[in-house]
């Protein structure tokens, strides 16, 4: 079965955006091979806000992968993106059963919290950037329960960024 993998860059104090939505604090290390990392995935999940950000950036090419947008307010998406509404757990479980590579959660603290609350996330990868923002958008929105993780991999980059990869162990009531 395919895994749902969420990856984020966050500040040392747990924010994925600064107080005004800025992301200029995210350090990109030359050692990171994004092309190689993306070979693991053939499907991507977006929350509405992340999808709209992608559109504003002009990055709407679906590039042969499967792109799914979770939104109860959108009526449609651009070609190459599939809108998912209704019973999200049922839809995601169907997608996990389709043969293929793993599925990446491309963005959204709200989407990530929803997927955690539905017990659908299998792995969480966090690039901890060595900066304290003090305020901003937290990595995860409100969770129904604690999410217990098991560290499976670490990597320290030359710029001080620490990549932490966790398997989701259990969701405690």
Secondary structure, DSSP 8 states (H G I E B T S, - for coil): ---EEEEEEEETTSEEE-TTS--TT----TT--HHHHHTTEEEEEEEHHHHHHHHHTT----TTSEEEEE-SS-S---TTEEEE-S-HHHHHHHHHHSSSSEEEEEE-HHHHHHHHHTT---EEEEEEES---SSSEESS---SSEEEEEEEEEEE-TTS-EEEEEEEEEEE-
